[in-house]
Amino acid sequence: MPNVLRMESVRMLKFALAAAVAFGLSSAAFAETPITATLNTAVTKPTELLANDTLWTCVEKNCVVKTKGADSDSWLECRKFVKQAGKVTAYGSLDDSKIAMCNAGAPK
C-alpha cells in the first residue's frame, strides 16, 4: 500500500510541475508588450484614443499602447486605429506596404 501512495504522490507532483510550467509559458505569451504608432499629423494636446477596445495615449505625433498579445501589431488593427487617429507613418513592426494598407482605412 505505501508504494501505491508513493506512486500517486509522484504522479501528482509531475502534474503540478507540468501545470506550473504551462502556466508560466502561457503568461509569458500574454505579457504586456508596448506597441507604438507615429501619426502623420500631430495631436494638439495629449490625447487618449479608443480604437477597437484598445486605449492609446498620444502626445504630439507619438502614440503608445500596452497590449496583451501580438494581434495589435497587425495591419488590420492598424486600420482600426487610423479610423480614429488619422494616417500613420509607422505602426508597430509593420513595413511600408502594410502601412499603406493600413492608411487606406483612414478617413478622407
WOPE-V490080 format. One record per residue. N is the residue number from 1. RES is the residue in one letter. SS is DSSP state (a for helix, b for strand, c for the rest). PSI is psi as a letter, one per 40 degrees, with the letter a starting at -180 (none if undefined). Layout:
BEGIN
[[N:RES:SS:PSI] [N:RES:SS:PSI]]
END
This chain:
BEGIN
[[1:M:c:d] [2:P:a:d] [3:N:a:d] [4:V:a:d] [5:L:a:d] [6:R:a:d] [7:M:a:d] [8:E:a:d] [9:S:a:d] [10:V:a:d] [11:R:a:d] [12:M:a:d] [13:L:a:d] [14:K:a:d] [15:F:a:d] [16:A:a:d] [17:L:a:d] [18:A:a:d] [19:A:a:d] [20:A:a:d] [21:V:a:d] [22:A:a:d] [23:F:a:d] [24:G:a:d] [25:L:a:d] [26:S:a:d] [27:S:a:d] [28:A:a:d] [29:A:a:d] [30:F:c:f] [31:A:c:i] [32:E:b:h] [33:T:b:h] [34:P:b:h] [35:I:b:h] [36:T:b:i] [37:A:b:i] [38:T:b:h] [39:L:b:i] [40:N:c:d] [41:T:c:h] [42:A:c:i] [43:V:c:i] [44:T:c:d] [45:K:c:i] [46:P:c:h] [47:T:b:i] [48:E:b:h] [49:L:b:h] [50:L:b:h] [51:A:b:h] [52:N:c:f] [53:D:c:e] [54:T:b:h] [55:L:b:h] [56:W:b:i] [57:T:b:h] [58:C:b:h] [59:V:b:h] [60:E:c:b] [61:K:c:e] [62:N:b:h] [63:C:b:i] [64:V:b:i] [65:V:b:i] [66:K:b:h] [67:T:b:i] [68:K:b:h] [69:G:c:i] [70:A:c:e] [71:D:a:d] [72:S:a:e] [73:D:a:f] [74:S:c:i] [75:W:a:d] [76:L:a:d] [77:E:a:d] [78:C:a:d] [79:R:a:d] [80:K:a:d] [81:F:a:d] [82:V:a:d] [83:K:a:d] [84:Q:a:d] [85:A:a:e] [86:G:c:i] [87:K:c:i] [88:V:b:i] [89:T:b:e] [90:A:b:i] [91:Y:b:h] [92:G:c:b] [93:S:c:e] [94:L:c:i] [95:D:c:i] [96:D:a:d] [97:S:a:d] [98:K:a:d] [99:I:a:d] [100:A:a:d] [101:M:a:d] [102:C:a:d] [103:N:a:e] [104:A:c:e] [105:G:c:e] [106:A:c:i] [107:P:c:i] [108:K:c:none]]
END
